């Protein structure tokens, strides 16, 4: 989820914690728990700092180790230790418990995005991306704000208010799961030979980005109000075992792209001066006729990498500027 949603979830968990008698009866503990849940709700995304290195490192590692099984336990220990430095008299077991709940909830809700996480590390490097909830979901975010308003105005106590909110969100998640299943089932009805149906949610409840892959064709479509609209179709061509592609795949940017993207097309184009450009395009994020998530590798005649880039680019002009900057 986006940072704002993780923040409101952290605040909500701090309110929910007041249902625990040991917290409700302690005048100081609720503040420590609130700090723990807010930090815990953000901690797994501290790896965003990897953007300062480059996109390849960020794409390959974001939502990886920091969202892994060991991280579920390491983050709470670090958070609890930090809080105890300032308030050593605080009940460490309660702080540890709610820190863990906050970290776990962060990782859990991220699984429902199209981006996903490597939540099973170190047992599996597979990306778990259910594609059910958009990165920013207005209903989730604003329902939290509504609950905070009820809480802040004194209309209801925080614990019961947040408990009702989260029961409502459980129902919401179950409904979204059923809606995605309906989209997938519809796609397979239209294409019984489909081997994969990649679904990405949008900010609108009734709209889903869909890529349908058959043995021969990849269809880029959109499901809106349970009706499919087809935009483009491409032949499904496995990555060939040829020198230019093999050389490009050694580049960190393309390697990072392939470690993350399950649905893409590739193309090779000869450029001026004997340069060859290898381009991989993720088909899941079509926006206004453009595919913004790409990986580009430019090579010379001897298959040496001249420049490369991976990330989100919303125009060809911007992409070429990035490649030129890298080359210079």
GIQUI-V621645 format. One record per pair of residues at least 12 apart in sequence whose C-alpha atoms are under 10 Angstrom apart, sorted by the first residue. I is the first residue (numbers start at 1). J is the second residue. D is the distance in whole Angstrom. If there is no record, write none. Layout:
I:J:D ; I:J:D
//
This chain:
1:45:10 ; 1:106:8 ; 1:107:9 ; 1:109:7 ; 1:110:6 ; 1:111:9 ; 1:112:9 ; 1:113:7 ; 1:115:9 ; 1:116:9 ; 1:133:8 ; 1:134:7 ; 1:135:5 ; 1:136:6 ; 1:137:8 ; 2:45:10 ; 2:110:9 ; 2:134:9 ; 2:135:6 ; 2:136:6 ; 2:137:9 ; 2:141:10 ; 3:41:9 ; 3:42:7 ; 3:45:8 ; 3:135:9 ; 3:136:9 ; 4:42:10 ; 4:136:9 ; 4:141:8 ; 5:41:9 ; 5:42:10 ; 5:106:10 ; 5:135:9 ; 5:136:7 ; 5:137:8 ; 5:138:9 ; 5:140:8 ; 5:141:6 ; 5:142:9 ; 5:144:9 ; 6:38:8 ; 6:39:10 ; 6:40:9 ; 6:41:6 ; 6:42:6 ; 6:43:10 ; 6:45:10 ; 6:102:9 ; 6:103:10 ; 6:105:9 ; 6:106:7 ; 6:109:9 ; 6:110:10 ; 6:141:9 ; 7:37:9 ; 7:38:6 ; 7:39:8 ; 7:40:9 ; 7:41:6 ; 7:42:7 ; 7:106:10 ; 7:141:10 ; 8:38:8 ; 8:41:9 ; 8:140:9 ; 8:141:7 ; 8:142:9 ; 8:143:10 ; 8:144:7 ; 8:145:8 ; 8:148:9 ; 9:37:8 ; 9:38:8 ; 9:40:10 ; 9:41:7 ; 9:42:10 ; 9:102:8 ; 9:105:8 ; 9:106:8 ; 9:140:9 ; 9:141:9 ; 9:144:8 ; 9:162:10 ; 9:166:10 ; 10:33:10 ; 10:34:7 ; 10:35:9 ; 10:36:8 ; 10:37:5 ; 10:38:4 ; 10:39:7 ; 10:40:7 ; 10:41:5 ; 10:42:8 ; 10:98:10 ; 10:99:10 ; 10:101:10 ; 10:102:6 ; 10:103:9 ; 10:105:9 ; 10:106:9 ; 11:33:10 ; 11:34:6 ; 11:35:8 ; 11:36:10 ; 11:37:7 ; 11:38:6 ; 11:39:10 ; 11:41:9 ; 11:102:10 ; 11:144:9 ; 11:148:9 ; 11:162:10 ; 12:34:9 ; 12:37:9 ; 12:38:9 ; 12:102:10 ; 12:144:7 ; 12:145:9 ; 12:147:9 ; 12:148:8 ; 12:158:8 ; 12:159:9 ; 12:161:9 ; 12:162:6 ; 12:163:9 ; 12:165:9 ; 12:166:9 ; 13:33:9 ; 13:34:8 ; 13:36:10 ; 13:37:6 ; 13:38:8 ; 13:41:9 ; 13:98:8 ; 13:99:10 ; 13:101:8 ; 13:102:7 ; 13:105:9 ; 13:158:10 ; 13:159:9 ; 13:162:8 ; 13:163:9 ; 13:166:10 ; 14:30:7 ; 14:31:8 ; 14:32:9 ; 14:33:6 ; 14:34:4 ; 14:35:8 ; 14:36:8 ; 14:37:6 ; 14:38:8 ; 14:98:8 ; 14:99:10 ; 14:102:9 ; 14:158:9 ; 14:159:9 ; 14:162:9 ; 15:30:8 ; 15:31:10 ; 15:33:9 ; 15:34:7 ; 15:37:10 ; 15:148:9 ; 15:151:9 ; 15:157:9 ; 15:158:5 ; 15:159:5 ; 15:160:9 ; 15:161:8 ; 15:162:7 ; 15:163:9 ; 16:34:10 ; 16:98:10 ; 16:157:10 ; 16:158:6 ; 16:159:4 ; 16:160:7 ; 16:161:8 ; 16:162:6 ; 16:163:6 ; 16:164:10 ; 16:165:10 ; 16:166:9 ; 17:30:8 ; 17:33:8 ; 17:34:8 ; 17:37:9 ; 17:94:9 ; 17:98:7 ; 17:158:9 ; 17:159:7 ; 17:162:9 ; 17:163:10 ; 18:30:7 ; 18:33:9 ; 18:34:10 ; 18:157:9 ; 18:158:7 ; 18:159:5 ; 18:160:9 ; 18:162:10 ; 19:157:9 ; 19:158:8 ; 19:159:5 ; 19:160:7 ; 19:162:10 ; 19:163:9 ; 20:94:9 ; 20:159:9 ; 22:91:9 ; 22:94:9 ; 23:91:9 ; 23:94:8 ; 23:95:10 ; 24:159:9 ; 26:90:10 ; 28:87:10 ; 28:89:10 ; 28:90:8 ; 29:87:10 ; 29:89:10 ; 29:90:7 ; 29:91:8 ; 29:94:9 ; 29:95:9 ; 30:95:10 ; 32:80:9 ; 32:83:7 ; 32:84:9 ; 32:86:10 ; 32:87:8 ; 32:90:8 ; 32:91:9 ; 32:92:10 ; 32:94:10 ; 32:95:7 ; 33:80:10 ; 33:83:9 ; 33:90:10 ; 33:91:10 ; 33:92:10 ; 33:94:8 ; 33:95:6 ; 33:96:9 ; 33:97:9 ; 33:98:7 ; 33:99:8 ; 34:95:9 ; 34:98:9 ; 34:99:9 ; 35:79:9 ; 35:83:8 ; 35:95:9 ; 35:98:10 ; 35:99:9 ; 36:76:8 ; 36:79:7 ; 36:80:7 ; 36:82:9 ; 36:83:8 ; 36:94:10 ; 36:95:7 ; 36:96:8 ; 36:97:10 ; 36:98:7 ; 36:99:5 ; 36:100:9 ; 36:101:10 ; 36:102:8 ; 36:103:10 ; 37:76:10 ; 37:79:9 ; 37:95:9 ; 37:96:10 ; 37:97:10 ; 37:98:6 ; 37:99:5 ; 37:100:8 ; 37:101:8 ; 37:102:5 ; 37:103:8 ; 38:98:10 ; 38:99:9 ; 38:102:8 ; 38:103:9 ; 39:75:9 ; 39:76:9 ; 39:79:7 ; 39:99:8 ; 39:102:8 ; 39:103:9 ; 40:72:10 ; 40:75:7 ; 40:76:7 ; 40:78:10 ; 40:79:7 ; 40:80:10 ; 40:98:8 ; 40:99:5 ; 40:100:7 ; 40:101:8 ; 40:102:5 ; 40:103:5 ; 40:104:9 ; 40:105:9 ; 40:106:8 ; 41:99:8 ; 41:100:9 ; 41:101:9 ; 41:102:5 ; 41:103:5 ; 41:104:8 ; 41:105:7 ; 41:106:6 ; 41:107:9 ; 42:102:9 ; 42:103:8 ; 42:106:8 ; 43:66:8 ; 43:67:9 ; 43:71:10 ; 43:75:7 ; 43:76:9 ; 43:78:10 ; 43:79:9 ; 43:99:10 ; 43:102:9 ; 43:103:7 ; 43:106:9 ; 44:62:9 ; 44:63:7 ; 44:64:9 ; 44:65:9 ; 44:66:5 ; 44:67:6 ; 44:68:9 ; 44:71:8 ; 44:72:9 ; 44:75:8 ; 44:103:7 ; 44:104:9 ; 44:106:7 ; 44:107:7 ; 45:62:8 ; 45:63:7 ; 45:64:10 ; 45:66:7 ; 45:67:8 ; 45:106:9 ; 45:107:9 ; 46:62:9 ; 46:63:10 ; 46:66:8 ; 47:61:8 ; 47:62:6 ; 47:63:8 ; 47:64:9 ; 47:65:9 ; 47:66:7 ; 47:67:10 ; 48:61:9 ; 48:62:7 ; 48:63:9 ; 49:62:9 ; 50:62:8 ; 54:253:9 ; 54:309:9 ; 54:310:9 ; 54:311:10 ; 55:252:10 ; 55:253:7 ; 55:256:9 ; 55:257:10 ; 55:309:8 ; 55:310:6 ; 55:311:6 ; 55:312:9 ; 56:251:10 ; 56:252:6 ; 56:253:5 ; 56:254:8 ; 56:255:8 ; 56:256:5 ; 56:257:7 ; 56:295:10 ; 56:309:8 ; 56:310:7 ; 56:311:8 ; 57:252:8 ; 57:253:8 ; 57:256:7 ; 58:256:9 ; 58:311:10 ; 59:253:9 ; 59:256:6 ; 59:257:7 ; 59:259:9 ; 59:260:7 ; 59:310:9 ; 59:311:8 ; 60:252:9 ; 60:253:9 ; 60:255:8 ; 60:256:5 ; 60:257:8 ; 60:258:9 ; 60:259:7 ; 60:260:7 ; 61:117:10 ; 61:118:9 ; 61:256:9 ; 61:259:10 ; 61:260:10 ; 62:115:10 ; 62:116:10 ; 62:117:8 ; 62:118:9 ; 63:107:8 ; 63:110:9 ; 63:111:10 ; 63:115:9 ; 63:116:8 ; 63:117:5 ; 63:118:6 ; 63:119:8 ; 63:127:9 ; 64:116:10 ; 64:117:6 ; 64:118:5 ; 64:119:7 ; 64:120:9 ; 64:121:7 ; 64:122:10 ; 64:125:8 ; 64:126:10 ; 64:127:9 ; 65:117:9 ; 65:118:7 ; 65:119:8 ; 65:120:9 ; 65:121:7 ; 65:122:8 ; 65:125:10 ; 66:103:10 ; 66:107:9 ; 66:117:9 ; 66:118:9 ; 66:119:9 ; 66:121:10 ; 67:103:9 ; 67:104:9 ; 67:106:9 ; 67:107:6 ; 67:108:9 ; 67:110:9 ; 67:111:10 ; 67:117:7 ; 67:118:7 ; 67:119:5 ; 67:120:9 ; 67:121:8 ; 68:104:10 ; 68:107:8 ; 68:117:8 ; 68:118:6 ; 68:119:5 ; 68:120:6 ; 68:121:5 ; 68:122:7 ; 68:123:9 ; 68:124:10 ; 68:125:10 ; 69:104:9 ; 69:107:10 ; 69:118:9 ; 69:119:6 ; 69:120:6 ; 69:121:6 ; 69:122:7 ; 69:123:9 ; 70:119:9 ; 70:120:9 ; 70:121:8 ; 70:122:8 ; 71:100:10 ; 71:103:8 ; 71:104:9 ; 71:107:10 ; 71:119:9 ; 71:121:9 ; 72:99:9 ; 72:100:7 ; 72:101:9 ; 72:102:9 ; 72:103:6 ; 72:104:6 ; 72:105:10 ; 72:106:10 ; 72:107:8 ; 72:119:9 ; 73:96:9 ; 73:99:9 ; 73:100:7 ; 73:103:9 ; 73:104:9 ; 74:100:9 ; 74:103:10 ; 75:96:9 ; 75:99:8 ; 75:100:8 ; 75:102:10 ; 75:103:7 ; 75:104:10 ; 76:95:8 ; 76:96:6 ; 76:97:8 ; 76:98:8 ; 76:99:5 ; 76:100:5 ; 76:101:9 ; 76:102:9 ; 76:103:7 ; 76:104:10 ; 77:92:10 ; 77:95:9 ; 77:96:7 ; 77:97:10 ; 77:99:8 ; 77:100:8 ; 78:96:9 ; 78:99:9 ; 79:95:8 ; 79:96:8 ; 79:99:7 ; 79:100:9 ; 80:92:7 ; 80:93:9 ; 80:94:9 ; 80:95:6 ; 80:96:6 ; 80:97:9 ; 80:98:10 ; 80:99:7 ; 80:100:10 ; 81:95:9 ; 81:96:9 ; 83:95:8 ; 83:96:10 ; 107:119:7 ; 109:133:8 ; 109:135:10 ; 109:173:10 ; 110:128:9 ; 110:129:8 ; 110:130:9 ; 110:131:10 ; 110:133:9 ; 110:134:10 ; 110:135:8 ; 111:127:9 ; 111:128:6 ; 111:129:5 ; 111:130:6 ; 111:131:8 ; 111:132:9 ; 111:133:9 ; 112:128:8 ; 112:129:6 ; 112:130:5 ; 112:131:6 ; 112:132:5 ; 112:133:5 ; 112:134:8 ; 112:135:9 ; 112:173:9 ; 112:176:10 ; 112:177:9 ; 112:201:10 ; 113:128:9 ; 113:129:6 ; 113:130:6 ; 113:131:5 ; 113:132:6 ; 113:133:5 ; 113:134:6 ; 113:135:6 ; 113:136:9 ; 113:200:8 ; 113:201:8 ; 114:127:10 ; 114:128:9 ; 114:129:5 ; 114:130:6 ; 114:131:4 ; 114:132:7 ; 114:133:8 ; 114:134:7 ; 114:135:8 ; 114:198:9 ; 114:199:8 ; 114:200:5 ; 114:201:7 ; 114:202:10 ; 114:284:9 ; 114:285:10 ; 115:127:8 ; 115:128:8 ; 115:129:6 ; 115:130:9 ; 115:131:8 ; 115:134:9 ; 115:135:8 ; 115:200:9 ; 115:260:8 ; 115:261:9 ; 116:128:5 ; 116:129:4 ; 116:130:7 ; 116:131:8 ; 116:135:10 ; 116:260:10 ; 117:129:7 ; 117:130:10 ; 117:260:10 ; 125:259:9 ; 126:259:9 ; 126:260:9 ; 127:259:9 ; 127:260:7 ; 127:261:9 ; 127:262:10 ; 129:199:10 ; 129:200:9 ; 130:177:9 ; 130:180:9 ; 130:198:10 ; 130:199:8 ; 130:200:9 ; 130:201:10 ; 131:176:10 ; 131:177:9 ; 131:180:8 ; 131:198:8 ; 131:199:6 ; 131:200:5 ; 131:201:6 ; 131:202:10 ; 131:208:9 ; 131:209:10 ; 132:173:8 ; 132:174:10 ; 132:175:10 ; 132:176:6 ; 132:177:6 ; 132:178:9 ; 132:179:8 ; 132:180:6 ; 132:181:9 ; 132:199:8 ; 132:200:7 ; 132:201:6 ; 132:202:9 ; 132:208:9 ; 133:173:8 ; 133:176:7 ; 133:177:9 ; 133:180:10 ; 133:200:8 ; 133:201:6 ; 133:202:8 ; 133:203:8 ; 133:205:9 ; 134:200:8 ; 134:201:5 ; 134:202:6 ; 134:203:6 ; 134:204:9 ; 134:205:9 ; 134:208:10 ; 135:201:9 ; 135:202:8 ; 135:203:8 ; 136:202:9 ; 136:203:7 ; 137:201:10 ; 137:202:9 ; 137:203:6 ; 137:204:9 ; 137:205:9 ; 138:203:7 ; 138:204:9 ; 138:205:10 ; 139:169:9 ; 139:172:9 ; 139:203:10 ; 139:205:10 ; 140:165:9 ; 140:166:10 ; 140:168:10 ; 140:169:7 ; 140:172:9 ; 140:173:10 ; 143:165:7 ; 143:166:10 ; 143:168:9 ; 143:169:9 ; 144:161:10 ; 144:162:8 ; 144:165:7 ; 144:166:9 ; 144:169:10 ; 146:161:10 ; 146:165:9 ; 147:161:6 ; 147:162:7 ; 147:163:10 ; 147:164:9 ; 147:165:7 ; 148:161:8 ; 148:162:8 ; 150:162:10 ; 176:201:10 ; 176:205:8 ; 179:205:9 ; 179:206:9 ; 179:208:10 ; 179:226:9 ; 180:199:8 ; 180:200:9 ; 180:201:8 ; 180:208:8 ; 181:199:10 ; 182:226:8 ; 183:197:9 ; 183:199:8 ; 183:207:10 ; 183:208:8 ; 183:210:9 ; 183:222:10 ; 183:223:7 ; 183:224:9 ; 183:225:10 ; 183:226:7 ; 183:227:9 ; 183:228:9 ; 184:196:9 ; 184:197:6 ; 184:198:8 ; 184:199:8 ; 184:210:9 ; 184:212:9 ; 184:223:10 ; 185:197:9 ; 186:223:9 ; 186:226:8 ; 186:227:9 ; 186:228:9 ; 187:199:10 ; 187:210:9 ; 187:211:9 ; 187:212:7 ; 187:221:10 ; 187:223:9 ; 187:226:10 ; 187:227:10 ; 187:228:8 ; 188:212:8 ; 190:212:10 ; 190:228:9 ; 191:212:8 ; 191:213:9 ; 191:214:8 ; 191:219:10 ; 192:214:9 ; 193:212:10 ; 193:213:9 ; 193:214:6 ; 193:215:7 ; 193:216:10 ; 194:212:6 ; 194:213:6 ; 194:214:4 ; 194:215:7 ; 194:216:9 ; 194:217:9 ; 194:218:9 ; 195:212:8 ; 195:213:6 ; 195:214:5 ; 195:215:7 ; 196:211:8 ; 196:212:6 ; 196:213:5 ; 196:214:7 ; 196:215:9 ; 196:218:9 ; 196:262:10 ; 196:263:9 ; 197:210:7 ; 197:211:6 ; 197:212:5 ; 197:213:6 ; 197:214:9 ; 197:218:10 ; 197:219:10 ; 197:263:9 ; 198:210:6 ; 198:211:5 ; 198:212:6 ; 198:213:8 ; 198:220:10 ; 198:262:8 ; 198:263:7 ; 198:283:9 ; 198:284:7 ; 199:211:7 ; 199:212:9 ; 199:221:10 ; 199:222:9 ; 199:223:9 ; 199:284:8 ; 199:285:10 ; 200:222:10 ; 200:284:7 ; 200:285:8 ; 201:223:10 ; 201:284:10 ; 201:285:10 ; 202:285:10 ; 204:224:9 ; 205:224:9 ; 205:225:9 ; 206:223:8 ; 206:224:5 ; 206:225:5 ; 206:226:7 ; 206:227:10 ; 207:222:7 ; 207:223:6 ; 207:224:4 ; 207:225:7 ; 207:226:8 ; 207:227:9 ; 207:228:10 ; 208:221:9 ; 208:222:6 ; 208:223:5 ; 208:224:7 ; 208:225:9 ; 208:226:9 ; 208:228:9 ; 208:284:10 ; 209:221:6 ; 209:222:5 ; 209:223:7 ; 209:224:9 ; 209:228:10 ; 209:229:10 ; 209:283:9 ; 209:284:6 ; 209:285:7 ; 209:286:8 ; 209:287:9 ; 210:222:5 ; 210:223:7 ; 210:228:9 ; 210:229:10 ; 210:230:9 ; 210:283:9 ; 210:284:7 ; 210:285:9 ; 210:286:9 ; 211:230:10 ; 211:232:10 ; 211:233:9 ; 211:263:8 ; 211:264:9 ; 211:283:7 ; 211:284:6 ; 211:285:10 ; 211:286:10 ; 212:233:9 ; 212:263:9 ; 212:284:10 ; 213:233:10 ; 213:234:9 ; 213:235:9 ; 213:236:7 ; 213:263:8 ; 214:235:9 ; 214:236:8 ; 215:235:9 ; 215:236:7 ; 215:237:9 ; 216:234:9 ; 216:235:6 ; 216:236:5 ; 216:237:8 ; 217:233:7 ; 217:234:6 ; 217:235:4 ; 217:236:5 ; 217:237:9 ; 218:232:8 ; 218:233:5 ; 218:234:5 ; 218:235:6 ; 218:236:6 ; 218:237:9 ; 218:263:9 ; 218:264:9 ; 218:265:9 ; 218:283:9 ; 219:231:8 ; 219:232:6 ; 219:233:4 ; 219:234:7 ; 219:235:9 ; 219:236:9 ; 219:283:9 ; 220:232:5 ; 220:233:6 ; 220:234:8 ; 220:283:7 ; 220:284:8 ; 220:285:10 ; 220:286:8 ; 221:233:9 ; 221:283:10 ; 221:284:9 ; 221:286:9 ; 222:286:9 ; 231:286:9 ; 231:289:8 ; 232:283:10 ; 232:289:9 ; 234:264:10 ; 234:265:8 ; 235:265:8 ; 236:264:9 ; 236:265:8 ; 236:266:10 ; 237:264:10 ; 237:265:8 ; 237:266:8 ; 237:267:10 ; 238:264:10 ; 238:265:9 ; 238:266:9 ; 239:265:9 ; 239:266:8 ; 239:267:10 ; 240:266:10 ; 243:303:8 ; 244:268:9 ; 244:276:8 ; 244:277:9 ; 244:278:8 ; 244:298:10 ; 244:299:8 ; 244:300:10 ; 244:301:9 ; 244:302:9 ; 244:303:6 ; 244:304:9 ; 245:266:10 ; 245:267:10 ; 245:268:8 ; 245:277:10 ; 245:278:7 ; 245:279:10 ; 245:297:9 ; 245:303:9 ; 246:303:9 ; 247:278:10 ; 247:297:9 ; 247:299:8 ; 247:302:10 ; 247:303:6 ; 247:304:8 ; 247:305:8 ; 248:277:9 ; 248:278:7 ; 248:279:9 ; 248:296:9 ; 248:297:6 ; 248:298:8 ; 248:299:8 ; 248:303:8 ; 248:304:9 ; 248:305:7 ; 248:308:9 ; 249:278:9 ; 249:297:9 ; 250:297:10 ; 250:305:9 ; 251:296:10 ; 251:297:8 ; 251:304:10 ; 251:305:8 ; 251:307:9 ; 251:308:8 ; 251:309:9 ; 252:297:10 ; 252:308:9 ; 252:309:9 ; 252:310:9 ; 253:294:10 ; 253:295:7 ; 253:296:8 ; 253:297:8 ; 253:307:10 ; 253:308:7 ; 253:309:6 ; 253:310:5 ; 253:311:9 ; 254:278:9 ; 254:279:9 ; 254:280:8 ; 254:294:9 ; 254:295:6 ; 254:296:7 ; 254:297:7 ; 254:308:8 ; 254:309:8 ; 254:310:7 ; 255:295:9 ; 255:310:9 ; 256:295:9 ; 256:310:8 ; 256:311:10 ; 257:280:8 ; 257:281:9 ; 257:282:9 ; 257:293:9 ; 257:294:8 ; 257:295:6 ; 257:296:10 ; 257:309:10 ; 257:310:7 ; 257:311:8 ; 258:280:9 ; 258:282:10 ; 258:295:9 ; 260:282:10 ; 261:280:10 ; 261:281:9 ; 261:282:6 ; 261:283:9 ; 261:284:9 ; 261:293:9 ; 261:294:10 ; 262:282:8 ; 262:283:9 ; 262:284:9 ; 263:280:10 ; 263:281:8 ; 263:282:6 ; 263:283:6 ; 263:284:7 ; 264:280:6 ; 264:281:5 ; 264:282:4 ; 264:283:5 ; 264:284:8 ; 264:293:10 ; 264:294:9 ; 265:279:8 ; 265:280:6 ; 265:281:5 ; 265:282:7 ; 265:283:7 ; 265:294:10 ; 266:278:7 ; 266:279:6 ; 266:280:4 ; 266:281:6 ; 266:282:9 ; 266:294:10 ; 266:295:9 ; 266:296:10 ; 267:279:5 ; 267:280:7 ; 267:281:9 ; 267:296:10 ; 268:280:9 ; 268:297:10 ; 268:298:10 ; 269:298:10 ; 270:298:10 ; 270:299:10 ; 271:298:9 ; 271:299:10 ; 271:300:10 ; 273:300:8 ; 273:301:9 ; 274:299:9 ; 274:300:6 ; 274:301:6 ; 274:302:9 ; 275:298:7 ; 275:299:6 ; 275:300:5 ; 275:301:6 ; 275:302:9 ; 275:303:9 ; 275:304:10 ; 275:305:10 ; 275:306:9 ; 276:297:8 ; 276:298:6 ; 276:299:5 ; 276:300:6 ; 276:301:7 ; 276:303:8 ; 276:305:10 ; 276:306:10 ; 277:296:7 ; 277:297:6 ; 277:298:4 ; 277:299:6 ; 277:300:9 ; 277:305:10 ; 277:306:10 ; 277:307:9 ; 277:308:9 ; 278:295:8 ; 278:296:6 ; 278:297:5 ; 278:298:6 ; 278:299:8 ; 278:308:9 ; 279:294:7 ; 279:295:6 ; 279:296:5 ; 279:297:7 ; 279:298:9 ; 279:308:10 ; 279:309:10 ; 279:310:10 ; 280:293:9 ; 280:294:6 ; 280:295:5 ; 280:296:6 ; 280:297:9 ; 280:310:9 ; 281:293:6 ; 281:294:5 ; 281:295:7 ; 281:296:9 ; 281:310:10 ; 282:294:6 ; 282:295:9 ; 285:312:10 ; 287:314:9 ; 288:314:10 ; 290:313:9 ; 290:314:7 ; 290:315:8 ; 290:316:9 ; 291:312:9 ; 291:313:8 ; 291:314:8 ; 291:315:9 ; 292:311:8 ; 292:312:5 ; 292:313:5 ; 292:314:5 ; 292:315:8 ; 292:316:9 ; 292:319:10 ; 293:310:7 ; 293:311:5 ; 293:312:5 ; 293:313:6 ; 293:314:8 ; 294:309:8 ; 294:310:6 ; 294:311:6 ; 294:312:7 ; 294:313:7 ; 294:314:10 ; 294:319:9 ; 295:308:7 ; 295:309:6 ; 295:310:4 ; 295:311:7 ; 295:312:9 ; 295:313:10 ; 296:308:5 ; 296:309:5 ; 296:310:6 ; 296:311:9 ; 296:319:9 ; 296:320:10 ; 296:323:8 ; 297:309:7 ; 297:310:9 ; 297:323:9 ; 298:323:9 ; 298:327:10 ; 305:327:10 ; 306:323:9 ; 306:324:10 ; 306:326:9 ; 306:327:7 ; 306:328:10 ; 307:322:9 ; 307:323:6 ; 307:324:8 ; 307:325:9 ; 307:326:6 ; 307:327:5 ; 307:328:9 ; 308:322:9 ; 308:323:6 ; 308:324:10 ; 308:326:7 ; 308:327:8 ; 309:322:7 ; 309:323:7 ; 309:326:8 ; 310:322:10 ; 310:323:10
//
